[in-house]
């Protein structure tokens, strides 16, 4: 499967007719995740709340509505934005379903190990929680930024598309999709309930955003409603990954510095509002660096291969 995905990326992520990258790799990866979801749902005897899934499908289709108008259809920037919104929404939906299926495997939790890792870094979650909540104005603002992460993705995608930075837009969508899959696989191998729950007996943080985690692990929850899904990936922190990738995508532009400042505030809320161990954030940052490095190397290899013309041999 790994080699097939690499081949799909090399063949479909470059549009030789328009000299620009396409979303082919992300669509191919989406197809793979959907197939895994379908097989797992059927053989695991899961139930899907079909109305919620239909509503999501209608929203994805609506992403292409602007292309009904000729002026929008002729604009490569609008076309790129519509496709980016559609594939990103479809992928996040399929990936969320995948994360629920993975959570149901109920592998042993790793919170005690992560908590020990935090302490070795000199970070005590309880102390940070008390400091953070003792500054309500800042906590409220940082919490808003944390909750608006999805809107941040949409705004950055719009900025890249409408400023005709198509290759960066494609790069961002590919990185967000691939890192999300890796994060889900990590959560399968080393699941964690999160620091907020781990320390709940001492600090009584709000754990209501993750009530479905134990229900999935116990087998009580067997129906998936995509309109009421919760973020169950704690290790690594996807908010950290998203924040880093958004900043990377707007490098050397006028919005880079403001976006970095906003994301730093958002990340300060992540241990509390996301219930994360500090090591989750470290892992998310490292994942971002590795993903960007790997993706750029793949791009260089692909571009080099594309620049080599066909060889002509003459038999004498």
VOLUM-177020 format. One record per residue (C-alpha): residue in one letter; y, z, x. Coordinates in nm, 2 decimals. Layout:
# residues N
   res       c2       c3       c1
     A        Y        Z        X
...
# end
This chain:
# residues 316
   res       c2       c3       c1
     X     0.00     0.00     0.00
     X     0.24     0.08     0.29
     X     0.20    -0.26     0.44
     X     0.23    -0.43     0.10
     X     0.56    -0.25     0.04
     X     0.69    -0.35     0.38
     X     0.60    -0.71     0.32
     X     0.78    -0.70    -0.02
     X     1.09    -0.56     0.14
     X     1.09    -0.82     0.41
     X     1.03    -1.11     0.17
     X     1.24    -1.01    -0.13
     X     1.53    -0.80     0.01
     X     1.70    -1.10     0.16
     X     1.84    -1.38    -0.05
     X     1.86    -1.69     0.18
     X     2.04    -1.89    -0.08
     X     2.34    -1.66    -0.13
     X     2.34    -1.50     0.22
     X     2.32    -1.16     0.07
     X     2.06    -0.89     0.01
     X     1.89    -0.84    -0.33
     X     1.73    -0.55    -0.50
     X     1.38    -0.70    -0.46
     X     1.24    -0.41    -0.26
     X     1.36    -0.15    -0.51
     X     1.21    -0.35    -0.80
     X     0.88    -0.38    -0.61
     X     0.88     0.00    -0.54
     X     0.96     0.06    -0.90
     X     0.67    -0.15    -1.01
     X     0.44     0.06    -0.79
     X     0.56     0.39    -0.93
     X     0.53     0.27    -1.29
     X     0.17     0.16    -1.23
     X     0.09     0.50    -1.08
     X     0.25     0.67    -1.37
     X     0.06     0.46    -1.63
     X    -0.28     0.52    -1.47
     X    -0.21     0.89    -1.43
     X    -0.08     0.93    -1.78
     X    -0.38     0.75    -1.93
     X    -0.65     0.91    -1.73
     X    -0.49     1.25    -1.74
     X    -0.46     1.23    -2.12
     X    -0.08     1.30    -2.12
     X     0.15     1.23    -2.41
     X     0.49     1.06    -2.39
     X     0.77     1.11    -2.63
     X     0.81     0.74    -2.71
     X     1.15     0.76    -2.88
     X     1.31     0.91    -2.57
     X     1.15     0.65    -2.35
     X     1.27     0.37    -2.59
     X     1.62     0.51    -2.58
     X     1.61     0.50    -2.20
     X     1.48     0.14    -2.20
     X     1.77     0.04    -2.44
     X     2.02     0.20    -2.20
     X     1.87     0.01    -1.91
     X     1.89    -0.32    -2.11
     X     2.25    -0.23    -2.19
     X     2.34    -0.24    -1.82
     X     2.31    -0.61    -1.84
     X     2.53    -0.65    -2.15
     X     2.85    -0.74    -1.96
     X     2.67    -1.05    -1.84
     X     2.69    -1.19    -2.19
     X     3.05    -1.28    -2.11
     X     3.09    -1.59    -1.89
     X     3.36    -1.43    -1.67
     X     3.13    -1.14    -1.59
     X     2.83    -1.36    -1.54
     X     3.02    -1.57    -1.29
     X     3.12    -1.27    -1.09
     X     2.87    -1.18    -0.82
     X     3.03    -0.83    -0.80
     X     2.97    -0.76    -1.17
     X     2.62    -0.90    -1.15
     X     2.54    -0.68    -0.85
     X     2.68    -0.37    -1.03
     X     2.48    -0.44    -1.35
     X     2.16    -0.48    -1.16
     X     2.22    -0.18    -0.95
     X     2.28     0.04    -1.25
     X     1.97    -0.10    -1.42
     X     1.73    -0.06    -1.13
     X     1.86     0.28    -1.04
     X     1.82     0.41    -1.40
     X     1.48     0.26    -1.44
     X     1.37     0.40    -1.10
     X     1.50     0.75    -1.16
     X     1.31     0.75    -1.50
     X     0.98     0.64    -1.35
     X     1.02     0.88    -1.05
     X     1.10     1.18    -1.28
     X     0.78     1.11    -1.47
     X     0.60     1.09    -1.14
     X     0.75     1.42    -1.03
     X     0.62     1.59    -1.35
     X     0.27     1.46    -1.29
     X     0.28     1.58    -0.93
     X     0.40     1.92    -1.04
     X     0.10     1.96    -1.27
     X    -0.14     1.95    -0.97
     X    -0.05     2.31    -0.90
     X    -0.10     2.33    -0.53
     X    -0.03     2.66    -0.36
     X     0.34     2.75    -0.35
     X     0.51     2.76    -0.01
     X     0.82     2.98    -0.09
     X     0.72     3.27     0.13
     X     0.71     3.03     0.43
     X     1.04     2.87     0.34
     X     1.20     3.21     0.29
     X     1.08     3.31     0.64
     X     1.22     2.99     0.78
     X     1.56     3.08     0.62
     X     1.56     3.42     0.78
     X     1.48     3.26     1.12
     X     1.79     3.05     1.08
     X     1.99     3.36     1.00
     X     2.04     3.27     0.64
     X     1.97     3.53     0.37
     X     1.97     3.38     0.02
     X     2.05     3.70    -0.16
     X     2.35     3.77     0.05
     X     2.48     3.41     0.00
     X     2.42     3.44    -0.37
     X     2.63     3.76    -0.39
     X     2.91     3.60    -0.19
     X     2.91     3.28    -0.39
     X     2.92     3.45    -0.73
     X     3.19     3.69    -0.61
     X     3.43     3.39    -0.59
     X     3.41     3.26    -0.95
     X     3.69     3.00    -0.93
     X     3.53     2.83    -0.63
     X     3.18     2.87    -0.77
     X     3.29     2.71    -1.09
     X     3.45     2.41    -0.91
     X     3.15     2.37    -0.68
     X     2.92     2.39    -0.98
     X     3.10     2.11    -1.15
     X     3.06     1.89    -0.85
     X     2.69     1.98    -0.83
     X     2.64     1.89    -1.20
     X     2.84     1.56    -1.15
     X     2.62     1.43    -0.87
     X     2.47     1.15    -1.09
     X     2.83     1.04    -1.19
     X     2.91     1.04    -0.82
     X     2.63     0.79    -0.76
     X     2.76     0.56    -1.04
     X     3.12     0.58    -0.91
     X     3.01     0.50    -0.55
     X     2.79     0.21    -0.67
     X     3.09     0.07    -0.87
     X     3.31     0.11    -0.56
     X     3.07    -0.08    -0.34
     X     3.00    -0.36    -0.60
     X     3.37    -0.42    -0.70
     X     3.49    -0.41    -0.34
     X     3.23    -0.69    -0.27
     X     3.01    -0.47    -0.04
     X     2.69    -0.59    -0.18
     X     2.47    -0.52     0.13
     X     2.58    -0.16     0.13
     X     2.51    -0.14    -0.24
     X     2.16    -0.27    -0.19
     X     2.11    -0.04     0.11
     X     2.22     0.26    -0.10
     X     1.99     0.19    -0.39
     X     1.70     0.13    -0.15
     X     1.76     0.45     0.04
     X     1.80     0.66    -0.28
     X     1.48     0.51    -0.42
     X     1.26     0.55    -0.11
     X     1.38     0.90    -0.03
     X     1.31     1.01    -0.38
     X     0.95     0.89    -0.36
     X     0.91     1.07    -0.02
     X     1.06     1.39    -0.17
     X     0.81     1.38    -0.46
     X     0.52     1.33    -0.22
     X     0.64     1.63    -0.01
     X     0.67     1.84    -0.33
     X     0.30     1.74    -0.40
     X     0.19     1.85    -0.06
     X     0.41     2.16    -0.04
     X     0.54     2.27    -0.38
     X     0.79     2.54    -0.41
     X     0.93     2.73    -0.71
     X     1.27     2.76    -0.54
     X     1.47     3.04    -0.40
     X     1.63     3.14    -0.73
     X     1.29     3.22    -0.88
     X     1.15     3.36    -0.56
     X     1.43     3.62    -0.54
     X     1.48     3.66    -0.91
     X     1.34     4.01    -0.92
     X     1.62     4.12    -0.69
     X     1.92     3.91    -0.79
     X     1.85     3.78    -1.14
     X     2.00     3.43    -1.08
     X     1.99     3.18    -1.37
     X     1.65     3.02    -1.36
     X     1.67     2.84    -1.70
     X     1.71     2.49    -1.54
     X     1.35     2.51    -1.41
     X     1.15     2.66    -1.71
     X     0.91     2.37    -1.72
     X     0.78     2.41    -1.37
     X     0.53     2.69    -1.45
     X     0.44     2.52    -1.78
     X     0.33     2.21    -1.59
     X     0.14     2.40    -1.33
     X    -0.05     2.60    -1.60
     X    -0.13     2.29    -1.80
     X     0.06     2.42    -2.10
     X     0.31     2.13    -2.10
     X     0.13     1.80    -2.15
     X     0.40     1.60    -2.33
     X     0.68     1.43    -2.13
     X     1.01     1.38    -2.30
     X     1.24     1.18    -2.06
     X     1.55     1.30    -2.25
     X     1.48     1.66    -2.16
     X     1.35     1.65    -1.81
     X     1.43     1.90    -1.54
     X     1.48     1.85    -1.16
     X     1.17     2.01    -1.02
     X     1.19     1.89    -0.65
     X     1.31     2.18    -0.44
     X     1.19     2.09    -0.10
     X     1.36     1.88     0.03
     X     1.69     1.91    -0.15
     X     1.76     1.57    -0.32
     X     2.13     1.68    -0.38
     X     2.16     1.70     0.00
     X     1.99     1.36     0.04
     X     2.21     1.20    -0.23
     X     2.53     1.35    -0.08
     X     2.45     1.23     0.27
     X     2.36     0.88     0.15
     X     2.67     0.84    -0.06
     X     2.89     0.93     0.23
     X     2.70     0.70     0.46
     X     2.74     0.41     0.22
     X     3.12     0.44     0.22
     X     3.15     0.48     0.60
     X     3.47     0.33     0.75
     X     3.64     0.30     0.41
     X     3.94     0.49     0.27
     X     3.72     0.70     0.04
     X     3.49     0.83     0.31
     X     3.69     1.15     0.40
     X     3.75     1.26     0.04
     X     3.39     1.20    -0.05
     X     3.27     1.41     0.25
     X     3.49     1.70     0.14
     X     3.37     1.68    -0.22
     X     3.01     1.66    -0.10
     X     3.05     1.96     0.13
     X     3.17     2.16    -0.17
     X     2.88     2.03    -0.37
     X     2.63     2.13    -0.10
     X     2.78     2.48    -0.09
     X     2.67     2.52    -0.45
     X     2.32     2.38    -0.40
     X     2.15     2.71    -0.29
     X     2.27     2.88    -0.61
     X     2.29     2.61    -0.88
     X     2.00     2.42    -0.74
     X     1.80     2.74    -0.66
     X     1.73     2.60    -0.31
     X     1.62     2.77     0.02
     X     1.86     2.68     0.30
     X     1.57     2.50     0.48
     X     1.55     2.27     0.18
     X     1.90     2.15     0.27
     X     1.81     2.11     0.63
     X     1.51     1.90     0.54
     X     1.72     1.69     0.31
     X     1.97     1.62     0.58
     X     1.69     1.53     0.83
     X     1.53     1.30     0.57
     X     1.86     1.12     0.52
     X     1.90     1.05     0.89
     X     1.54     0.93     0.93
     X     1.57     0.71     0.62
     X     1.89     0.55     0.74
     X     1.76     0.49     1.09
     X     1.43     0.34     0.97
     X     1.60     0.12     0.71
     X     1.85    -0.02     0.97
     X     1.57    -0.09     1.21
     X     1.38    -0.28     0.94
     X     1.70    -0.47     0.86
     X     1.74    -0.58     1.22
     X     1.38    -0.69     1.25
     X     1.41    -0.89     0.92
     X     1.74    -1.05     1.01
     X     1.60    -1.15     1.35
     X     1.30    -1.31     1.19
     X     1.52    -1.49     0.93
     X     1.74    -1.63     1.20
     X     1.45    -1.81     1.37
     X     1.41    -2.16     1.24
     X     1.08    -2.32     1.18
     X     0.90    -2.45     1.49
     X     0.81    -2.82     1.51
     X     0.51    -2.92     1.71
     X     0.42    -3.28     1.81
     X     0.07    -3.36     1.90
     X     0.05    -3.64     2.16
# end
